[in-house]
Amino acid sequence: MLQDLKVGHILGGTPWKMQVGDIIGVVFAGLVLFFPLYLMHTADVARFPGVGGFGGPNYSAPQAGLMAALSQGIVGGEMAWRW
């Protein structure tokens, strides 16, 4: 959204209209994505009670593991930087 506001400013858009458009986009995406995500979560919980759902073995958060590996590599100095 920050990129959207920056480009809109460069092109001469008004902040009020850009913010209203962003809010409409966020609300619409939230409404649309709620149902598939809810169905995925409840189906996995029904299949694997107690361990299913988001955060479980089937629907873990790979981006959290990826960010942990990146930050450990950068902080620890073990990141392979190709020039």
C-alpha positions in Angstrom: 0.0 0.0 0.0 2.9 2.3 0.6 4.1 1.7 -2.9 0.6 2.5 -4.2 0.5 5.8 -2.2 3.9 6.8 -3.5 3.1 6.1 -7.1 -0.2 7.8 -6.7 1.5 10.9 -5.3 4.0 10.9 -8.2 1.2 10.7 -10.7 -0.8 13.5 -9.0 -3.5 11.4 -7.2 -5.2 12.8 -4.1 -4.3 11.0 -0.8 -8.0 10.8 0.2 -9.1 9.0 -3.0 -6.1 6.6 -2.8 -6.7 5.8 0.8 -10.4 5.1 0.1 -9.4 2.8 -2.7 -6.9 1.0 -0.5 -9.5 0.5 2.2 -12.0 -0.9 -0.3 -9.3 -3.3 -1.6 -8.4 -4.5 1.9 -12.0 -5.0 2.9 -12.8 -6.8 -0.4 -9.8 -9.1 -0.2 -10.5 -9.9 3.5 -14.1 -10.8 2.6 -13.1 -13.0 -0.3 -10.2 -14.8 1.3 -12.0 -15.4 4.6 -14.1 -18.3 3.2 -11.5 -20.5 1.6 -9.1 -20.0 4.5 -11.9 -20.9 7.0 -12.8 -24.0 5.0 -9.2 -25.1 4.8 -8.7 -24.6 8.6 -11.9 -26.3 9.7 -11.4 -29.3 7.3 -7.9 -29.8 8.7 -9.1 -29.5 12.3 -11.9 -32.1 11.6 -9.3 -34.4 10.0 -6.7 -34.0 12.7 -8.3 -33.0 16.0 -6.0 -31.2 18.4 -3.1 -30.7 16.0 -4.8 -29.6 12.7 -5.5 -26.2 11.3 -3.2 -23.3 10.7 0.1 -23.6 12.5 -0.2 -27.4 12.5 1.9 -29.9 10.5 -0.2 -29.6 7.3 -0.5 -25.8 7.3 2.7 -24.6 8.9 4.0 -21.1 8.3 6.9 -21.5 5.9 7.6 -17.8 5.7 8.4 -17.8 9.4 11.0 -20.5 8.9 12.4 -18.8 5.9 12.7 -15.4 7.7 14.4 -17.2 10.7 16.9 -18.8 8.4 17.6 -15.6 6.6 18.0 -13.6 9.8 20.3 -16.2 11.3 22.4 -16.3 8.2 22.7 -12.5 8.1 23.4 -12.0 11.8 25.6 -15.1 12.1 27.6 -14.1 9.0 26.9 -17.4 7.3 24.8 -16.1 4.5 26.2 -17.0 1.1 26.3 -13.7 -0.8 27.0 -14.1 -4.5 28.5 -11.1 -6.2 
